[in-house]
Amino acid sequence: MLDTSRDVAPVATDAPAEEPRGCLFALSQPPLMIFLGVIGCLLLMAAVHDLFVL
């Protein structure tokens, strides 16, 4: 049978729910971006060296 009662479900208000932090939050951190930039520059320099230097 269809439940037509208008009882309100209890809501827990002890602590606000925090949103989970994902990958985009991690990539926005300056130390990580500096590290990835240095690694990228090293890879780019190695590739240029292999292609253009005898």
Phi and psi restraints in degrees (range 20) as a CNS / XPLOR table:
assign (resid 1 and name C) (resid 2 and name N)
       (resid 2 and name CA) (resid 2 and name C) 1.0 -77.6 20.0 2
assign (resid 2 and name N) (resid 2 and name CA)
       (resid 2 and name C) (resid 3 and name N) 1.0 130.2 20.0 2
assign (resid 2 and name C) (resid 3 and name N)
       (resid 3 and name CA) (resid 3 and name C) 1.0 -86.1 20.0 2
assign (resid 3 and name N) (resid 3 and name CA)
       (resid 3 and name C) (resid 4 and name N) 1.0 114.5 20.0 2
assign (resid 3 and name C) (resid 4 and name N)
       (resid 4 and name CA) (resid 4 and name C) 1.0 -112.2 20.0 2
assign (resid 4 and name N) (resid 4 and name CA)
       (resid 4 and name C) (resid 5 and name N) 1.0 18.5 20.0 2
assign (resid 4 and name C) (resid 5 and name N)
       (resid 5 and name CA) (resid 5 and name C) 1.0 -72.7 20.0 2
assign (resid 5 and name N) (resid 5 and name CA)
       (resid 5 and name C) (resid 6 and name N) 1.0 152.8 20.0 2
assign (resid 5 and name C) (resid 6 and name N)
       (resid 6 and name CA) (resid 6 and name C) 1.0 -109.8 20.0 2
assign (resid 6 and name N) (resid 6 and name CA)
       (resid 6 and name C) (resid 7 and name N) 1.0 34.3 20.0 2
assign (resid 6 and name C) (resid 7 and name N)
       (resid 7 and name CA) (resid 7 and name C) 1.0 -71.4 20.0 2
assign (resid 7 and name N) (resid 7 and name CA)
       (resid 7 and name C) (resid 8 and name N) 1.0 137.0 20.0 2
assign (resid 7 and name C) (resid 8 and name N)
       (resid 8 and name CA) (resid 8 and name C) 1.0 -90.7 20.0 2
assign (resid 8 and name N) (resid 8 and name CA)
       (resid 8 and name C) (resid 9 and name N) 1.0 133.0 20.0 2
assign (resid 8 and name C) (resid 9 and name N)
       (resid 9 and name CA) (resid 9 and name C) 1.0 -71.5 20.0 2
assign (resid 9 and name N) (resid 9 and name CA)
       (resid 9 and name C) (resid 10 and name N) 1.0 139.6 20.0 2
assign (resid 9 and name C) (resid 10 and name N)
       (resid 10 and name CA) (resid 10 and name C) 1.0 -67.1 20.0 2
assign (resid 10 and name N) (resid 10 and name CA)
       (resid 10 and name C) (resid 11 and name N) 1.0 140.4 20.0 2
assign (resid 10 and name C) (resid 11 and name N)
       (resid 11 and name CA) (resid 11 and name C) 1.0 -115.1 20.0 2
assign (resid 11 and name N) (resid 11 and name CA)
       (resid 11 and name C) (resid 12 and name N) 1.0 127.9 20.0 2
assign (resid 11 and name C) (resid 12 and name N)
       (resid 12 and name CA) (resid 12 and name C) 1.0 -80.2 20.0 2
assign (resid 12 and name N) (resid 12 and name CA)
       (resid 12 and name C) (resid 13 and name N) 1.0 122.5 20.0 2
assign (resid 12 and name C) (resid 13 and name N)
       (resid 13 and name CA) (resid 13 and name C) 1.0 -119.6 20.0 2
assign (resid 13 and name N) (resid 13 and name CA)
       (resid 13 and name C) (resid 14 and name N) 1.0 32.1 20.0 2
assign (resid 13 and name C) (resid 14 and name N)
       (resid 14 and name CA) (resid 14 and name C) 1.0 -67.5 20.0 2
assign (resid 14 and name N) (resid 14 and name CA)
       (resid 14 and name C) (resid 15 and name N) 1.0 -50.8 20.0 2
assign (resid 14 and name C) (resid 15 and name N)
       (resid 15 and name CA) (resid 15 and name C) 1.0 -138.8 20.0 2
assign (resid 15 and name N) (resid 15 and name CA)
       (resid 15 and name C) (resid 16 and name N) 1.0 143.2 20.0 2
assign (resid 15 and name C) (resid 16 and name N)
       (resid 16 and name CA) (resid 16 and name C) 1.0 -68.0 20.0 2
assign (resid 16 and name N) (resid 16 and name CA)
       (resid 16 and name C) (resid 17 and name N) 1.0 140.8 20.0 2
assign (resid 16 and name C) (resid 17 and name N)
       (resid 17 and name CA) (resid 17 and name C) 1.0 -75.8 20.0 2
assign (resid 17 and name N) (resid 17 and name CA)
       (resid 17 and name C) (resid 18 and name N) 1.0 128.7 20.0 2
assign (resid 17 and name C) (resid 18 and name N)
       (resid 18 and name CA) (resid 18 and name C) 1.0 -90.5 20.0 2
assign (resid 18 and name N) (resid 18 and name CA)
       (resid 18 and name C) (resid 19 and name N) 1.0 143.4 20.0 2
assign (resid 18 and name C) (resid 19 and name N)
       (resid 19 and name CA) (resid 19 and name C) 1.0 -75.4 20.0 2
assign (resid 19 and name N) (resid 19 and name CA)
       (resid 19 and name C) (resid 20 and name N) 1.0 141.3 20.0 2
assign (resid 19 and name C) (resid 20 and name N)
       (resid 20 and name CA) (resid 20 and name C) 1.0 -68.0 20.0 2
assign (resid 20 and name N) (resid 20 and name CA)
       (resid 20 and name C) (resid 21 and name N) 1.0 141.3 20.0 2
assign (resid 20 and name C) (resid 21 and name N)
       (resid 21 and name CA) (resid 21 and name C) 1.0 -96.3 20.0 2
assign (resid 21 and name N) (resid 21 and name CA)
       (resid 21 and name C) (resid 22 and name N) 1.0 129.4 20.0 2
assign (resid 21 and name C) (resid 22 and name N)
       (resid 22 and name CA) (resid 22 and name C) 1.0 -110.1 20.0 2
assign (resid 22 and name N) (resid 22 and name CA)
       (resid 22 and name C) (resid 23 and name N) 1.0 -154.6 20.0 2
assign (resid 22 and name C) (resid 23 and name N)
       (resid 23 and name CA) (resid 23 and name C) 1.0 -66.5 20.0 2
assign (resid 23 and name N) (resid 23 and name CA)
       (resid 23 and name C) (resid 24 and name N) 1.0 -37.9 20.0 2
assign (resid 23 and name C) (resid 24 and name N)
       (resid 24 and name CA) (resid 24 and name C) 1.0 -65.8 20.0 2
assign (resid 24 and name N) (resid 24 and name CA)
       (resid 24 and name C) (resid 25 and name N) 1.0 -31.8 20.0 2
assign (resid 24 and name C) (resid 25 and name N)
       (resid 25 and name CA) (resid 25 and name C) 1.0 -66.6 20.0 2
assign (resid 25 and name N) (resid 25 and name CA)
       (resid 25 and name C) (resid 26 and name N) 1.0 -41.4 20.0 2
assign (resid 25 and name C) (resid 26 and name N)
       (resid 26 and name CA) (resid 26 and name C) 1.0 -65.3 20.0 2
assign (resid 26 and name N) (resid 26 and name CA)
       (resid 26 and name C) (resid 27 and name N) 1.0 -38.7 20.0 2
assign (resid 26 and name C) (resid 27 and name N)
       (resid 27 and name CA) (resid 27 and name C) 1.0 -72.7 20.0 2
assign (resid 27 and name N) (resid 27 and name CA)
       (resid 27 and name C) (resid 28 and name N) 1.0 -14.8 20.0 2
assign (resid 27 and name C) (resid 28 and name N)
       (resid 28 and name CA) (resid 28 and name C) 1.0 -85.6 20.0 2
assign (resid 28 and name N) (resid 28 and name CA)
       (resid 28 and name C) (resid 29 and name N) 1.0 -0.9 20.0 2
assign (resid 28 and name C) (resid 29 and name N)
       (resid 29 and name CA) (resid 29 and name C) 1.0 -81.1 20.0 2
assign (resid 29 and name N) (resid 29 and name CA)
       (resid 29 and name C) (resid 30 and name N) 1.0 127.3 20.0 2
assign (resid 29 and name C) (resid 30 and name N)
       (resid 30 and name CA) (resid 30 and name C) 1.0 -57.6 20.0 2
assign (resid 30 and name N) (resid 30 and name CA)
       (resid 30 and name C) (resid 31 and name N) 1.0 -44.1 20.0 2
assign (resid 30 and name C) (resid 31 and name N)
       (resid 31 and name CA) (resid 31 and name C) 1.0 -60.9 20.0 2
assign (resid 31 and name N) (resid 31 and name CA)
       (resid 31 and name C) (resid 32 and name N) 1.0 -37.6 20.0 2
assign (resid 31 and name C) (resid 32 and name N)
       (resid 32 and name CA) (resid 32 and name C) 1.0 -68.0 20.0 2
assign (resid 32 and name N) (resid 32 and name CA)
       (resid 32 and name C) (resid 33 and name N) 1.0 -40.4 20.0 2
assign (resid 32 and name C) (resid 33 and name N)
       (resid 33 and name CA) (resid 33 and name C) 1.0 -67.8 20.0 2
assign (resid 33 and name N) (resid 33 and name CA)
       (resid 33 and name C) (resid 34 and name N) 1.0 -36.4 20.0 2
assign (resid 33 and name C) (resid 34 and name N)
       (resid 34 and name CA) (resid 34 and name C) 1.0 -64.9 20.0 2
assign (resid 34 and name N) (resid 34 and name CA)
       (resid 34 and name C) (resid 35 and name N) 1.0 -44.7 20.0 2
assign (resid 34 and name C) (resid 35 and name N)
       (resid 35 and name CA) (resid 35 and name C) 1.0 -60.6 20.0 2
assign (resid 35 and name N) (resid 35 and name CA)
       (resid 35 and name C) (resid 36 and name N) 1.0 -46.8 20.0 2
assign (resid 35 and name C) (resid 36 and name N)
       (resid 36 and name CA) (resid 36 and name C) 1.0 -66.1 20.0 2
assign (resid 36 and name N) (resid 36 and name CA)
       (resid 36 and name C) (resid 37 and name N) 1.0 -34.8 20.0 2
assign (resid 36 and name C) (resid 37 and name N)
       (resid 37 and name CA) (resid 37 and name C) 1.0 -65.5 20.0 2
assign (resid 37 and name N) (resid 37 and name CA)
       (resid 37 and name C) (resid 38 and name N) 1.0 -41.8 20.0 2
assign (resid 37 and name C) (resid 38 and name N)
       (resid 38 and name CA) (resid 38 and name C) 1.0 -64.3 20.0 2
assign (resid 38 and name N) (resid 38 and name CA)
       (resid 38 and name C) (resid 39 and name N) 1.0 -45.7 20.0 2
assign (resid 38 and name C) (resid 39 and name N)
       (resid 39 and name CA) (resid 39 and name C) 1.0 -62.2 20.0 2
assign (resid 39 and name N) (resid 39 and name CA)
       (resid 39 and name C) (resid 40 and name N) 1.0 -41.7 20.0 2
assign (resid 39 and name C) (resid 40 and name N)
       (resid 40 and name CA) (resid 40 and name C) 1.0 -63.0 20.0 2
assign (resid 40 and name N) (resid 40 and name CA)
       (resid 40 and name C) (resid 41 and name N) 1.0 -40.7 20.0 2
assign (resid 40 and name C) (resid 41 and name N)
       (resid 41 and name CA) (resid 41 and name C) 1.0 -65.5 20.0 2
assign (resid 41 and name N) (resid 41 and name CA)
       (resid 41 and name C) (resid 42 and name N) 1.0 -40.7 20.0 2
assign (resid 41 and name C) (resid 42 and name N)
       (resid 42 and name CA) (resid 42 and name C) 1.0 -63.0 20.0 2
assign (resid 42 and name N) (resid 42 and name CA)
       (resid 42 and name C) (resid 43 and name N) 1.0 -42.2 20.0 2
assign (resid 42 and name C) (resid 43 and name N)
       (resid 43 and name CA) (resid 43 and name C) 1.0 -65.3 20.0 2
assign (resid 43 and name N) (resid 43 and name CA)
       (resid 43 and name C) (resid 44 and name N) 1.0 -40.3 20.0 2
assign (resid 43 and name C) (resid 44 and name N)
       (resid 44 and name CA) (resid 44 and name C) 1.0 -64.6 20.0 2
assign (resid 44 and name N) (resid 44 and name CA)
       (resid 44 and name C) (resid 45 and name N) 1.0 -43.2 20.0 2
assign (resid 44 and name C) (resid 45 and name N)
       (resid 45 and name CA) (resid 45 and name C) 1.0 -64.0 20.0 2
assign (resid 45 and name N) (resid 45 and name CA)
       (resid 45 and name C) (resid 46 and name N) 1.0 -38.9 20.0 2
assign (resid 45 and name C) (resid 46 and name N)
       (resid 46 and name CA) (resid 46 and name C) 1.0 -66.3 20.0 2
assign (resid 46 and name N) (resid 46 and name CA)
       (resid 46 and name C) (resid 47 and name N) 1.0 -39.7 20.0 2
assign (resid 46 and name C) (resid 47 and name N)
       (resid 47 and name CA) (resid 47 and name C) 1.0 -66.7 20.0 2
assign (resid 47 and name N) (resid 47 and name CA)
       (resid 47 and name C) (resid 48 and name N) 1.0 -43.5 20.0 2
assign (resid 47 and name C) (resid 48 and name N)
       (resid 48 and name CA) (resid 48 and name C) 1.0 -63.9 20.0 2
assign (resid 48 and name N) (resid 48 and name CA)
       (resid 48 and name C) (resid 49 and name N) 1.0 -40.8 20.0 2
assign (resid 48 and name C) (resid 49 and name N)
       (resid 49 and name CA) (resid 49 and name C) 1.0 -62.3 20.0 2
assign (resid 49 and name N) (resid 49 and name CA)
       (resid 49 and name C) (resid 50 and name N) 1.0 -43.8 20.0 2
assign (resid 49 and name C) (resid 50 and name N)
       (resid 50 and name CA) (resid 50 and name C) 1.0 -66.1 20.0 2
assign (resid 50 and name N) (resid 50 and name CA)
       (resid 50 and name C) (resid 51 and name N) 1.0 -33.1 20.0 2
assign (resid 50 and name C) (resid 51 and name N)
       (resid 51 and name CA) (resid 51 and name C) 1.0 -83.6 20.0 2
assign (resid 51 and name N) (resid 51 and name CA)
       (resid 51 and name C) (resid 52 and name N) 1.0 -37.6 20.0 2
assign (resid 51 and name C) (resid 52 and name N)
       (resid 52 and name CA) (resid 52 and name C) 1.0 -115.2 20.0 2
assign (resid 52 and name N) (resid 52 and name CA)
       (resid 52 and name C) (resid 53 and name N) 1.0 -11.6 20.0 2
assign (resid 52 and name C) (resid 53 and name N)
       (resid 53 and name CA) (resid 53 and name C) 1.0 -104.9 20.0 2
assign (resid 53 and name N) (resid 53 and name CA)
       (resid 53 and name C) (resid 54 and name N) 1.0 132.4 20.0 2
